[in-house]
Amino acid sequence: MRNGMVVAPQPEAAEAGAAVLERGGNAIDAAIACAFMQGVVDPMMSGIGGFGSMQVYMPGKGVHEIVEFYAKAPLAVTPEMWEHKVQGQTRDGFAFLVENHINEIGHLAVCTPGSLKGYEYALSRYGTIAWKDAIAPAVAQARRGFMVRPHVHWFWSQDQAGSGQINTADKLRYSATGRKLFFRQDGTVKQPGDMVVNGELADTLERIAQSGGSDIFYRGDIARVIAADMAANGGLIGHEDLDTYELSVAPPLWGSYRGRRIATSGPPASGMSMLQVLHIMENFDVGALKHSGTDHVRLLAEAMKYMTIDKDQHMGDPAYVDVPVERLTSKAYAEGLAARMRRGERAVVKRLGQPSSRDTTQVSVVDRHGNAVSMTHTLGSPSGAIPDGLGFMHNGTMSRFDPRPGRAASLAPGKRRASSAAPTIVFEGETPRIVIGAPGGSYIAPAIAQGIMNVIDFDMSMSDAVAAPRVVAVSDSIDVSNRIAIRVTDELQALGYDVKRSSQSYAFAALHGIAIDNDTCRGGADPQRDGLAVSVPAEPPKAAKP
């Protein structure tokens, strides 16, 4: 490779990953250093209280796998415990609403986190740098503090009353630590340019670094603090949940699009859904359409709605439910859905009622050896619960389980909640051409599919592909970004579609990807967030002569 590349939504994280590549580290080293940094500088999006998955491709070692470190329901849950408290569902299907928001905010909302296990697994097996060296930049940043960026402030201050969910600001002020860290003295959420200094998180990360691995978090001193905090505040996570937590490793789920082979994450992640959209759209001459024109948006919307119907019905933890992956990703099944679209049939998505928050982040990395990592990790949504003295926030993933028993996403002890993540690599033959992923909840799968089509069908650069206007249809409406022409939405409404226009110009997930051509990496960071694509020369620059 002529260069390496790191792309992430946070400049500090991209810089940390690039610095690792510059020192000779590989893609896994860079991804893990980046991930630890993201937990510091974007603490509502990810952190050691969260979970995720990563696709690791190392051709020189014959490694190609999905490391799954998903959050798990507490062992104390029962399938029917919130059955009579259910009040609705977000319009995009991302979260369920129950009485008093107990599955969204506070200690009851927390699932057993997996991020630290995932970072440790990848670094110990495929990395080249020491555990403490991967964590050191994040420790330094936590002590120095990070500046609140525009997207961070937007997320912290958004009003979610229309979705029926708790506002992020209410989660930020839930704990004494949160009130100290994230608010000004006058009680308002910190503004862009304000600093957040988190010495407690720095101390926690330093203890983890010095311990040499994740055991301190799952079985040692930190585990004891977490369990005690849960017990004191009515949470369900106990010593056994932490002590018995195990990640899983799976082969990639494969599909194809116009002759390119696509490797992505299987259930309980959403790579299957992303492939389904591509397999349907492959039956149409997408490149001949006007991008973001009426026909393009209409076809995308119908493909996404069919995908959503299948996802709602079937997606769950394969250890608990039968997910018909082979059928749903088959080309024959996609051809049948495309035929229905050609006949003018319209898919209908049915939900309980009531968009939702997207509390996730992404890192895409390629190194000079051709190793590649796409990692999506998250808090699911922040719970607001910060254990005293530890400085990190727990995930709020219990809101993603269906409170109604007997369904694919229903509650069960130790069950992994279906994940929206879909870290993806696109190959031409045996050669990687696209490394891509996104945060964005239910919007991830359709956004990644659109990004891939932008490159393949519309011959866009990666930076153009991730910035192009997007649409989603994961409910019975078509949601469009504010750069879709009004003429187009007028024509769709005249056809009988319910169209909802976002106030955001760059809406619906946040694509971060790398395109590889002639051994050269070119990256794109979605303008929706405040990120960066950093290129690193394959060979370190020679020192200037005195």
Stockholm file with secondary structure:
# STOCKHOLM 1.0

chainA/1-546         MRNGMVVAPQPEAAEAGAAVLERGGNAIDAAIACAFMQGVVDPMMSGIGGFGSMQVYMPGKGVHEIVEFYAKAPLAVTPEMWEHKVQGQTRDGFAFLVENHINEIGHLAVCTPGSLKGYEYALSRYGTIAWKDAIAPAVAQARRGFMVRPHVHWFWSQDQAGSGQINTADKLRYSATGRKLFFRQDGTVKQPGDMVVNGELADTLERIAQSGGSDIFYRGDIARVIAADMAANGGLIGHEDLDTYELSVAPPLWGSYRGRRIATSGPPASGMSMLQVLHIMENFDVGALKHSGTDHVRLLAEAMKYMTIDKDQHMGDPAYVDVPVERLTSKAYAEGLAARMRRGERAVVKRLGQPSSRDTTQVSVVDRHGNAVSMTHTLGSPSGAIPDGLGFMHNGTMSRFDPRPGRAASLAPGKRRASSAAPTIVFEGETPRIVIGAPGGSYIAPAIAQGIMNVIDFDMSMSDAVAAPRVVAVSDSIDVSNRIAIRVTDELQALGYDVKRSSQSYAFAALHGIAIDNDTCRGGADPQRDGLAVSVPAEPPKAAKP
#=GR chainA/1-546 SS CCEEEEEESSHHHHHHHHHHHHTTCCHHHHHHHHHHHHHHHSTTTCSTTCEEEEEEEEGGGTEEEEEEECCBCCTTCCTTTTGGGEEEECTTSSCEEEGGGTTTSSGGGCCBCCHHHHHHHHHHHHCCSCHHHHHHHHHHHHHHCEECCHHHHHHHHCCCGGGTCCCHHHHHTSSHHHHHHHBCTTSCBCCTTCEECCHHHHHHHHHHHHHTSSHHHHTSHHHHHHHHHHHHTTCCCCHHHHHTCCCEEECCEEEEETTEEEEECCTTSSHHHHHHHHHHHTTSCGGGSCTTSHHHHHHHHHHHHHHHHHHHHHCSCTTTSCCCHHHHTCHHHHHHHHHHHHTTCCCCCCCSCCCCCCEEEEEEEECTTSCEEEEEEEEESBCCCCCTTTCCCCBCGGGGSBSSTTSTTBCCTTCBCCCCCCCEEEEETTEEEEEEECCCGGGHHHHHHHHHHHHHTTCCCHHHHHHSCCEECSSSSEEECTTSCHHHHHHHHHTTCCEEECSCSSCSSCCEEEEEETTEEEEEECTTTTCEEEEEESSCCCCCCC
#=GC SS_cons         CCEEEEEESSHHHHHHHHHHHHTTCCHHHHHHHHHHHHHHHSTTTCSTTCEEEEEEEEGGGTEEEEEEECCBCCTTCCTTTTGGGEEEECTTSSCEEEGGGTTTSSGGGCCBCCHHHHHHHHHHHHCCSCHHHHHHHHHHHHHHCEECCHHHHHHHHCCCGGGTCCCHHHHHTSSHHHHHHHBCTTSCBCCTTCEECCHHHHHHHHHHHHHTSSHHHHTSHHHHHHHHHHHHTTCCCCHHHHHTCCCEEECCEEEEETTEEEEECCTTSSHHHHHHHHHHHTTSCGGGSCTTSHHHHHHHHHHHHHHHHHHHHHCSCTTTSCCCHHHHTCHHHHHHHHHHHHTTCCCCCCCSCCCCCCEEEEEEEECTTSCEEEEEEEEESBCCCCCTTTCCCCBCGGGGSBSSTTSTTBCCTTCBCCCCCCCEEEEETTEEEEEEECCCGGGHHHHHHHHHHHHHTTCCCHHHHHHSCCEECSSSSEEECTTSCHHHHHHHHHTTCCEEECSCSSCSSCCEEEEEETTEEEEEECTTTTCEEEEEESSCCCCCCC
//
